[in-house]
């Protein structure tokens, strides 16, 4: 019987032990909220990127890609609104000196009220799909959650940080370290990392490490449109690093200071944004479901407080071990970005639409997903502990084969009698199918368990029978079933199972 690993600590430990993720600069006691991807982590990360990139660029004739630089002209961030608006509400506990995001404290309190109320509602037989009003009437705790959520939303829309503190005190939110309610006032904290450009400090300009990859797309809008000969509607995709000086960077790779984004900006005719917003919501949800995710682990969350650039925004949330949290954002950005860059640069950022014989600044619908969060999602939903029929347990990472870091392991039964030499011959052929792993140390059972833990979908055992009839034992990770298969058929069999097209075909 399989049981999903629901503890974040178990995932963190597994990632380190099996070479997926290491704390950065660990020999110097780590660098907070920064992580390094290990041998198997980088393979899984690259596979996720490939799945996203091919689904965006390869499957859409009107979407192309770019790779913009991390450093950009400082006026870029003035035009985008980041210099003035890219900040978080900060609050400190005076006793523990621990720093928190005030909005996160309130959101977590809302969730606790509602979760506690939901358990009460379930006992009373009230359906989980009942309205918020009906739930609030039937549960005191749920009513508190709804009441706090309304007050918090109003404070957020007004950017009333004094009200944030008042709500934190009113609902008796305490510091997790000190257990006290001795809070400072809430203040704003800009999230951008600043640095200097130039060899002489006095002559240098202050620039920023980009806090998002989207602006590299916007400033190249016309370059891409003209060189790729694109007509609206069309999209520009990009995968790249971004940097944010997070107040509270925690929960493993869920929130980091250096992270990677997979973003696509889709340029459309003004007035069509509702239609395209709905279309991209559906498209992105299907992308996630194609990985075999339980639909109940995904949900849409509508933004009540919109960012300065948006007229609609929703998140695809995933049920992480830390609860439902944002995984991907779909935003209708209007013409804010292109319009502002046109204003600040003095260069026209318009598209000539030959069908209506008119120039206009296009509107944009954005899809933005954090690669590191996607990595955590994949680990969260696929890392399992199973109890076998003989009472033993095994840890298995049941990844879709197309995402698996190692596609196939080649395992000679013994280190003698010509078995290693035959195994090496087979491995050399299978390298063209995907990443292989060769191992001859330990018992075959222990080697199987290691491969299960890193998500290898197939193991091939070379034994003495192989030398007589040219067959090997092929073991399936998920079922643990074994079968004899001819070496001549191995390459095609594995290729058909682990190819990225097994996922992409589900999207068309």
Helices and strands as residue ranges (DSSP letters): E 2-4, H 8-17, E 21-23, G 26-28, E 35-37, H 39-53, I 54-58, E 63-65, H 75-79, H 82-85, E 87-92, E 99-101, H 102-123, H 132-138, H 140-157, H 161-170, E 187-190, E 193-197, G 201-203, E 205-209, H 214-219, H 221-227, E 234-243, G 252-254, E 258-268, H 273-289, G 295-297, E 298-302, E 312-320, E 323-334, H 336-345, E 351-353, E 358-360, E 363-370, H 371-382, E 383-387, E 393-397, G 401-403, E 408-412, H 419-430, E 436-438, H 444-454, E 458-462, H 464-469, E 471-476, E 482-486, H 487-498, H 501-504, G 505-507
